[in-house]
Amino acid sequence: MPVILSPRMLRWSLIIGAYDYELCYRPGKQMGNADALSRLPLPAPDAVTPPPLEVLLLEMVPDAPMHAEKIASCTLKDPVMSRVLRWVLHGWPAETPDSRFRPFISRCHELSAHKNCVLWGSRVVVPSSARREVLAMLHDAHPGIVHMKGLARSYVWWPGMDGEIEETVKACRTCQMSRHAPTKAKVHPWEWTTKRWSRLHIDFAGPFQGKVFLIVVDAHSKWLEVSLMSSMSSSAVINTLRLLFATHGLPDVIVSDNGTAFTSSEFQEFADRNGIRHVTTAPYHPSSNGQAERMVQTTKEALSRITKGEWQTRLACFLLSQHITPNSSTGKSPAELLMNRRLTTALDRLHPDHGEDMLRKLELNAAKGHGTVREFRPRDLVYMRSYTKDSNKWAPGYSITTHAALEFDHWSLRL
């Protein structure tokens, strides 16, 4: 660049000084005539050309890093470290003058001085005015708290260094935005319900093999209901729940996730109209509805193994097995806790006393009956139920005789 330049050339040299360029001379007679359109201003581009001062700053040398001479200078100016340095060189006092000096006095036999720097073993004791810059040097590669402490303990020390390292890492926005997810908190279990069919946990399972199922589980008995759904709308869920409530009654609480079918105004209106409290779990935390989530997994595993028959047959086979199997948490089957009885299955017929037990139950039920035993004699006037079209409901007649069959007396009647 020439020593003397015109202001225009000097301005252009400052602007393009940060770039690698090559100047090419082109005579004016080789330049085409400028027309009116070439002189029109173009729209401002997105990239803004930096001012000359900012361009020149790219070539400036940054400040020198912390070094031993600066540590020594800061040590002599520090009110605490200057006295510690003097005590290391000339002897320690008999009494502790201040609580600020206790960490140094407890290490008085391990401290030394070299070139006006205080050393603890091979580690440099950093004065307070230089600690921020040293922390910045230690955190230059953004290590975590553990790695930064290990790096610092290899080179430097000062009282409370570990605490300041922790605060530095916690205050670093880059470290916090890229850190791993925190440790999961201990899962707080749901309260045990002493009432049957009081709290229900519901959720969708699927699409599984092209089908969607509604999972409903009773928190008390672990009784499971699985319904094949045609859609995942609120109206479909409400219709399915109505059928279940017609059999088991209304619950007190329904727990679900934040799916649109459960958070719609239609579902909320259905719950309010039936006096049911609807509770939704925390978003993005499926474990909050663990009862339903576990049953979803169980249902998928069972249906993937039961492959014979139609869907209704497969569901009936799985649900019967679930209803009669003792639960590991309660020790009883869902049917015993919900209905206070065991369901009869083909397995009960394996016991040799099954037929006698059934006969005793029938006799016991007959003995508990409240009906009146009526006795008739021959030629008694009676009325018999008539099932012909054009006749009265009851037709008159009289008894003839009795016939004993199956331990019951049957009368022959004549109209």
C-alpha positions in Angstrom: 0.0 0.0 0.0 1.5 3.4 -0.9 2.4 5.8 1.8 0.2 8.6 0.4 -3.3 7.7 -0.7 -6.3 9.7 -1.6 -9.1 9.7 1.0 -11.2 7.5 -1.3 -8.5 4.9 -1.7 -7.7 5.0 2.0 -11.4 4.4 2.9 -11.6 1.4 0.5 -8.3 -0.1 1.8 -9.7 0.1 5.4 -13.0 -1.6 4.4 -11.4 -4.5 2.5 -8.3 -4.7 4.8 -9.6 -7.9 6.5 -9.9 -9.8 3.2 -7.4 -11.4 0.8 -7.9 -9.6 -2.5 -6.0 -8.8 -5.7 -6.2 -5.5 -7.5 -6.5 -5.6 -11.3 -6.1 -2.5 -13.5 -8.6 -2.0 -16.3 -8.4 1.0 -18.6 -11.5 3.2 -18.8 -11.8 2.7 -22.6 -12.4 -1.0 -21.9 -15.3 -0.3 -19.6 -18.8 -0.2 -21.1 -20.9 2.9 -21.0 -22.9 3.0 -17.7 -26.7 3.2 -18.4 -29.4 4.5 -16.1 -30.4 1.1 -14.8 -26.9 0.2 -13.6 -26.9 3.3 -11.4 -30.1 2.4 -9.6 -29.6 1.4 -5.9 -30.0 -2.3 -5.2 -32.0 -3.6 -2.2 -29.9 -3.9 0.9 -28.5 -7.4 1.3 -29.0 -9.5 4.4 -25.3 -9.5 5.2 -24.2 -6.2 6.7 -20.7 -5.1 6.0 -19.0 -4.4 9.3 -17.5 -1.0 10.0 -13.8 -0.5 9.4 -13.0 -0.5 13.2 -14.7 -3.9 13.7 -12.7 -5.4 10.8 -9.5 -4.1 12.2 -10.3 -5.7 15.6 -10.1 -9.1 14.0 -6.4 -8.6 13.5 -5.7 -7.4 17.1 -3.9 -9.6 19.6 -6.0 -10.6 22.6 -4.9 -10.0 26.1 -2.2 -12.3 27.4 -3.3 -15.1 29.6 -2.6 -15.3 33.3 1.0 -16.0 34.2 3.3 -16.2 37.2 4.4 -12.6 37.2 0.8 -11.4 37.4 0.0 -13.9 40.2 3.0 -12.5 42.1 1.8 -8.9 41.5 -1.7 -9.8 42.7 -0.3 -11.6 45.7 1.6 -8.5 46.9 -1.5 -6.3 46.5 -3.9 -8.7 48.2 -4.4 -7.9 51.9 -4.7 -11.5 52.9 -2.1 -13.1 50.6 0.5 -10.4 51.3 0.5 -11.2 55.0 0.5 -15.0 54.3 3.5 -14.5 52.1 5.3 -12.5 54.8 4.5 -15.2 57.4 5.8 -17.9 55.1 9.1 -16.0 54.6 9.6 -14.8 58.2 7.6 -17.0 60.5 4.0 -17.6 61.6 2.3 -15.7 64.4 1.4 -17.4 67.7 -2.3 -16.5 67.5 -4.7 -16.4 64.5 -5.5 -12.7 63.8 -8.6 -13.3 61.7 -10.8 -16.2 60.5 -9.7 -15.4 57.0 -6.3 -16.8 57.8 -7.4 -20.1 59.3 -7.2 -22.2 56.1 -3.6 -21.0 55.6 -2.5 -21.5 59.2 -3.8 -25.1 59.2 -1.5 -25.7 56.2 1.4 -23.6 57.5 3.9 -26.5 57.4 2.9 -27.2 53.8 3.1 -23.7 52.3 6.2 -22.3 50.6 7.1 -19.2 48.6 8.8 -18.8 45.3 9.2 -15.6 43.3 6.6 -13.9 45.5 4.1 -16.6 44.8 2.7 -18.8 47.6 2.7 -22.5 46.9 0.8 -25.4 48.6 2.9 -28.3 47.6 3.1 -27.9 43.8 -0.1 -26.0 43.5 -0.2 -22.2 43.2 -2.3 -20.3 45.8 -4.3 -17.8 43.7 -5.2 -14.4 45.3 -8.8 -13.2 45.2 -8.3 -10.7 42.4 -7.0 -13.4 40.0 -9.5 -16.1 40.8 -12.1 -15.1 38.3 -9.6 -15.2 35.4 -8.2 -18.6 36.6 -11.8 -20.0 36.8 -12.3 -18.8 33.2 -9.1 -20.6 32.1 -10.2 -23.8 33.9 -13.7 -23.6 32.3 -12.4 -22.8 28.8 -13.4 -26.3 27.4 -16.6 -26.3 29.4 -15.9 -29.4 31.6 -18.3 -30.5 34.2 -18.0 -29.9 37.9 -16.1 -33.1 38.6 -13.6 -32.7 35.7 -13.1 -29.0 36.5 -12.4 -29.8 40.1 -9.9 -32.5 39.1 -8.2 -30.1 36.7 -8.0 -27.3 39.3 -6.6 -29.5 42.0 -3.7 -30.3 39.7 -2.5 -26.7 39.4 -4.1 -24.2 41.9 -5.8 -23.8 45.2 -7.5 -21.2 47.4 -10.0 -21.4 50.2 -13.5 -22.3 49.0 -12.3 -23.3 45.5 -14.7 -26.2 45.2 -17.7 -24.1 45.9 -16.7 -21.4 43.4 -16.1 -24.1 40.7 -19.6 -25.4 41.3 -21.1 -21.9 41.0 -19.2 -21.3 37.8 -20.5 -24.4 36.1 -24.0 -23.8 37.3 -23.9 -20.2 36.0 -22.6 -21.3 32.6 -25.5 -21.1 30.1 -23.8 -23.4 27.6 -23.2 -26.1 30.1 -26.7 -26.0 31.4 -28.3 -26.2 28.0 -26.2 -29.2 26.9 -26.3 -31.2 30.1 -27.9 -34.6 30.5 -31.3 -35.0 32.0 -31.3 -35.0 35.8 -31.7 -38.2 37.8 -35.3 -39.3 38.0 -37.0 -38.6 41.2 -38.5 -41.4 43.3 -41.9 -42.4 42.0 -44.6 -41.4 44.4 -47.2 -44.3 44.4 -50.9 -43.7 44.2 -52.8 -44.1 47.5 -54.4 -47.5 48.0 -58.1 -47.4 47.5 -60.2 -49.4 50.0 -63.3 -49.2 47.9 -64.0 -51.4 44.9 -64.3 -49.7 41.5 -63.5 -46.4 43.1 -60.6 -45.2 41.0 -60.1 -46.2 37.4 -57.0 -45.8 35.2 -57.7 -45.5 31.5 -55.5 -45.3 28.4 -55.4 -46.3 24.8 -53.3 -49.3 23.6 -52.3 -49.3 20.0 -52.4 -49.1 17.1 -51.5 -52.8 17.7 -51.8 -55.1 14.8 -54.0 -52.5 13.1 -56.4 -52.2 16.1 -56.9 -49.7 19.0 -58.0 -50.8 22.4 -59.3 -48.9 25.4 -57.7 -50.1 28.7 -59.6 -49.7 31.9 -58.2 -51.0 35.2 -59.6 -50.8 38.7 -56.9 -49.6 41.1 -58.3 -51.6 44.0 -58.9 -55.1 42.5 -56.7 -54.8 39.4 -59.7 -55.8 37.3 -59.0 -55.2 33.7 -61.4 -54.3 30.9 -60.2 -54.2 27.3 -62.5 -52.9 24.6 -61.9 -52.9 20.9 -62.4 -49.3 19.6 -63.5 -48.2 16.2 -62.0 -44.7 16.8 -60.1 -42.7 19.4 -62.7 -40.0 19.7 -64.3 -38.8 23.0 -67.7 -40.0 22.0 -66.4 -43.6 21.4 -64.7 -43.5 24.8 -67.9 -42.3 26.5 -70.0 -45.0 24.9 -67.6 -47.7 26.0 -67.5 -46.4 29.5 -71.3 -46.2 29.7 -71.4 -50.0 29.0 -68.8 -50.7 31.8 -70.6 -48.4 34.2 -73.9 -50.2 33.5 -72.2 -53.4 34.8 -70.0 -52.2 37.6 -71.5 -48.8 38.5 -70.0 -45.3 38.6 -66.5 -44.7 39.9 -65.4 -41.8 42.0 -62.2 -40.9 40.1 -60.9 -41.5 36.6 -57.2 -41.1 35.9 -56.0 -40.5 32.3 -53.2 -38.9 30.3 -53.6 -35.6 28.4 -54.9 -37.1 25.2 -57.4 -35.2 23.2 -60.1 -37.8 23.8 -59.8 -37.4 27.6 -59.3 -33.6 27.8 -62.1 -32.6 25.5 -65.1 -30.6 26.8 -67.4 -33.5 25.8 -65.5 -35.9 28.1 -65.4 -33.4 30.9 -69.1 -32.8 30.6 -69.7 -36.5 30.8 -67.6 -36.8 34.0 -69.3 -33.8 35.6 -72.8 -35.0 34.8 -72.1 -38.4 36.5 -70.3 -36.8 39.5 -66.9 -38.3 38.5 -63.6 -36.5 39.3 -61.3 -36.5 36.3 -57.6 -36.4 37.1 -54.9 -36.0 34.4 -51.3 -37.0 34.8 -48.3 -34.8 34.3 -47.4 -34.2 30.6 -44.5 -36.3 29.2 -44.5 -38.5 32.3 -46.3 -41.8 31.4 -45.2 -43.4 34.7 -47.7 -41.1 36.5 -50.4 -43.4 35.1 -48.5 -46.5 35.8 -51.5 -48.7 36.4 -52.8 -48.2 32.9 -49.4 -48.2 31.2 -48.5 -51.5 32.8 -51.8 -53.0 31.7 -51.2 -51.7 28.1 -47.9 -53.6 28.1 -49.5 -56.8 29.5 -52.3 -56.6 27.0 -50.0 -56.3 24.0 -47.8 -59.1 25.2 -50.8 -61.4 25.8 -52.5 -60.6 22.5 -49.3 -61.2 20.6 -49.1 -64.7 22.0 -52.8 -65.5 21.6 -53.1 -65.8 17.8 -56.0 -68.2 17.2 -59.6 -67.0 16.7 -61.1 -63.6 16.1 -60.4 -60.5 18.1 -63.3 -61.0 20.4 -62.3 -64.6 21.1 -58.7 -63.6 21.8 -59.8 -60.8 24.1 -62.2 -63.1 26.0 -59.5 -65.7 26.5 -57.0 -63.1 27.8 -59.5 -61.3 30.1 -60.8 -64.5 31.7 -57.2 -65.5 32.5 -56.5 -62.0 33.9 -59.6 -62.0 36.1 -58.9 -65.4 37.7 -55.2 -65.1 38.2 -54.0 -63.9 41.6 -52.2 -60.6 41.4 -48.7 -60.4 42.8 -49.4 -57.1 44.7 -52.8 -58.1 46.3 -52.4 -61.9 46.6 -55.9 -62.5 45.3 -57.5 -62.6 41.9 -59.3 -59.5 40.5 -62.6 -61.3 40.6 -62.3 -62.1 44.3 -61.6 -58.5 45.2 -64.2 -56.9 42.9 -67.0 -59.5 43.1 -66.1 -61.3 46.3 -66.2 -64.7 44.6 -64.1 -66.9 42.3 -65.1 -67.3 38.7 -65.9 -70.8 37.6 -63.7 -72.0 34.8 -62.9 -75.3 33.1 -60.1 -75.8 35.7 -62.7 -76.1 38.5 -64.1 -79.2 36.8 -60.9 -81.0 37.4 -61.7 -81.4 41.1 -63.6 -84.6 41.9 -65.9 -82.8 44.4 -67.0 -80.2 41.9 -70.3 -82.0 41.0 -71.3 -82.6 44.6 -70.5 -79.0 45.5 -72.8 -77.8 42.7 -75.6 -80.1 43.9 -75.3 -78.9 47.5 -75.4 -75.3 46.3 -78.6 -75.9 44.3 -80.3 -77.6 47.3 -79.2 -74.8 49.6 -80.6 -72.2 47.2 -83.9 -74.1 46.9 -84.1 -74.3 50.7 -83.6 -70.5 51.0 -86.4 -69.9 48.5 -89.5 -67.9 49.7 -92.1 -69.5 47.4 -95.3 -71.1 48.7 -95.8 -74.8 48.2 -99.3 -75.5 46.9 -101.1 -78.8 47.2 -104.0 -80.1 45.2 -106.4 -82.9 45.4 -108.2 -84.7 42.6 -111.2 -82.8 41.2 -110.0 -79.5 42.7 -110.9 -76.4 40.6 -107.8 -74.7 39.3 -106.7 -72.2 36.7 -104.0 -73.0 34.1 -102.0 -70.6 32.0 -103.3 -70.5 28.4 -101.0 -69.7 25.5 -103.5 -69.8 22.7 -104.1 -66.7 20.7 -107.8 -66.0 21.1 -108.3 -66.9 24.7 -108.0 -65.5 28.2 -104.7 -65.5 30.0 -105.9 -68.1 32.5 -108.3 -71.0 31.6 -110.4 -72.8 34.3 -110.0 -76.6 34.8 -109.8 -79.3 37.5 -107.1 -81.6 38.6 -107.1 -85.3 37.8 -104.0 -87.1 39.3 -100.3 -86.6 40.1 -97.2 -88.0 38.5 -93.9 -88.3 40.4 -90.9 -87.4 38.3 -87.4 -86.1 39.3 -88.6 -85.9 42.9 -91.3 -83.3 42.0 -95.0 -83.8 41.8 -96.6 -82.9 38.5 -100.4 -82.6 38.1 -102.4 -83.6 35.1 -105.1 -81.0 34.5 -108.3 -81.1 32.4 -109.9 -78.0 31.0 
